[in-house]
Amino acid sequence: MKEPTRVLLADEHPIFRNGLVRALERDRGFLVVGQAADGGEALKLIMELHPDLAVLDVSMPVIDGLEVARRVHQAALPVDLVVMTMYIDAKYFNTALDLGVRGYVVKDSAALELLLCLRAVAAGQYYVSPNFAHLLVERHARADPGETEVALRKRMTPAEFVILKLVSENMTSREIADRLFVSVRTVENHRAHICFKLGLKGPHALLQYALENKAIL
């Protein structure tokens, strides 16, 4: 039997947070392993409890949800992040995705959407609330296949940039995994992140992009 996905919930409002806990407890696919009322506590519990998923409210005391995401990203902590927010804001949205956030949910409908979001993220996918669909379209429309190396590096993590460079050398995921001494699954996850950031879709889109931009990789 598959182990449940371990989840940490971070939101400063205990009534709202407890409602999310009750919703998740009804689903055997998830186990709430911790709760946090502020961003500092959330970051501490992520490092101590090693959850599979952490759900972060953007607006929290001490440090906000995006700053938690930034520190998780910088430390390369092995946790998938989902962000809840009341704001339909392009800056917040793009910052979150640039930091590797896998799910972005509008807080008004979090109780209804959270299970859908967490199921998608637990399965290695991304989830964005329909409220943010126009921001996702705008983000993908700005993806420029002729961008500079500096601009591309800013959008990628160091690991993602290395993998994109190796893809441009026509290496398979297995060959890249062997070169970097990581698992094939890790490489595939990085490839999925790169495709999402660049707005690429289709089985050969990443290879085509990497070959077209090989000169700046």
N, C-alpha and C positions, 0 to 999 in steps of 0.2 A: 504494500500500500504506500502511495506517495506521501512523503512528509508534508504537512501544511506549510505554506509560505509564511515566514515570520515577519510581522509588521510592527513598526513603531509609529505611533500617532503623536503629532505635535501641534497643539493649538492652545491658545491662552484661555479659552472659554470652557470650563469644565462641563457644563451642560451639553454644549455642542459636541465636545470630544467624547463624552460618555455615550451620546447617541450614535456616533460612528462606531464606537467599541461594540455596542449592542448589535449593530447591523452586521459587523464582521463576525461576531461570535455565532451568528446563525448560519454561517457558511463554513463547512468543515475544511475548506481549502485554505483557510487563513487562521493564524494564531497571533493575537495581539500580545507582544512580549514586553511592551513598555509604553508609557505615556509621558509626555513632556508639556509643560505649561509655557515654556519660553525657548528661544533658540539656543541659548547656552546649554540648557539641560538636554535639549534634543541632540546636540552635537556630542555631548558627554555620553549619552546613552547609546548613540550609534557606535561610538568607539568601544563601549563596554559590552554591549549586548550583541553586536554584529547581526542586526536584522537583515533579512533579504530585501525588504522594502521599508522606506521611511516616507510618511505622508507629512508634509510641512505646510503650515499656513504661511503666506507671504508676510503678513503683519503680526509679528510676535515681539514681546519685550526682550531686552538684553541684546540679542542679535536677530535680525529678521530671517525669514525662510530662505531668501536668495543668498544671504551671506552664509547661512549654513550650507547651502548647495555649493557655494564657491569654495568653502573650506574642505568639504567632502571631495570636490573635484581636484583641488590642489594636492590633497593627501592621497588621492587615488584609492579612497576607501571602497571596498567591494559591496556597495549597497545601491539599489535602484531607488531613485527619488521621484516622488509625485508631489506636485505643488497645488495648493488650493488658494484661490484668490477671489476677492470681490471686484477686482478692477479689470476692465477690458482695456488693457494698456499695452501698446506694442513694445515699449522699452522693457517692461517686466517680462513679457512673453519671450522676446528674443534673447534677453539675458539668461532666462531659465533654460532655454534650449541650447544655448551656447555652452552652458555649464553641465550639459548632459542629462538634464531632467527628462524623464521618460514619460511622465503623465502631467497634464495641465488641466485642472478641473475648476469650473466656476463654483464658488462656495455656496451660492444659493441652492444649487442642486447636488451638492456633494453627497448627501445621504443616498440619493437615487443613483448617482453616477459612479460613486467610488468603487463599488464592487465591479462594475464593468471595466473601469480603468485599471484596477489592481489585477484583474484576471488577464487583461491584455498585457500589462507590463510583466507579470509573472511568466507569461508565455513568450517573452522576448520581443514584444511589440511596443509600439508607442500608442498613447491615447491623448487626444486633445478634445475638450468639450466643443460641441457645435458652435457655441458662442464665440469661440476664437478661430473659427474656420477661415474667416477673411484675413486674419493676421497670418495664418499659415500660408495662404495663397500668396499674400504680399511678400512673405519671407522667401518663398520658393521663386517668385518672379524676380527677386533681386539677385538670385544666384547667377554669377557671371562666369562663364567658362573661360574668359580671358583674364581673370584676376591675377594679381601679382603674387609672388611667393610670400611676401610679408603679410598680405591680406589673407592668404590661404592659411598660413601658419596661425594667425590670430583666431581663426574659426575652428581649428583642429586642436586636439590634445597632442602632445609630442608623440604618443604611441600611434594615434590615428594618422598623423602626418607620415610617420615611418611606414606604416602599412599601405597608405596611399602610394607612396613612392615605390614600394615593392610590387604593388599591383600594376604600376606603370611599366614594370619590367616583365610583365606578363606571367608573374608567379601565381600559382594556385594557393588556396588557403592552407593546404597541407604543407606546401613548400615554405610559405611564410611562417607557419607555426614552427617548423623544424629550424628555420633560420633564427627565429627569435626565442626559441626554447619555451614556447607557450602552447596551450592546447588549441586545436582547430576551432573549438567552440569560442574561445576568447577572440580569435581572429575574426570569426564570423560576426560576433557581437560588435567588434570595432567597425567592420565593414557596414553593418546595418546602421550604426551611428553616423558614419561618414555619409552614407546615402541620404539619411534623413536631413542632416545639416545642409547638404548640397541640393536637396530637392530632387534626387535621382530616383527613378523607378524603372523596374524591369531587370531581368537576370544579367544583362550585359552592360547596363548603363554605367556602372562604376568603372569597369574596364575601359569603356569608350572614353569616359571623362578623363581617366588617368592617362591614357595614351595621347589624348588631345592636349593635355597640359603637362606632358612629360618634361618639357623644357624648363618649367619652373619648379619641378619637384626635386 
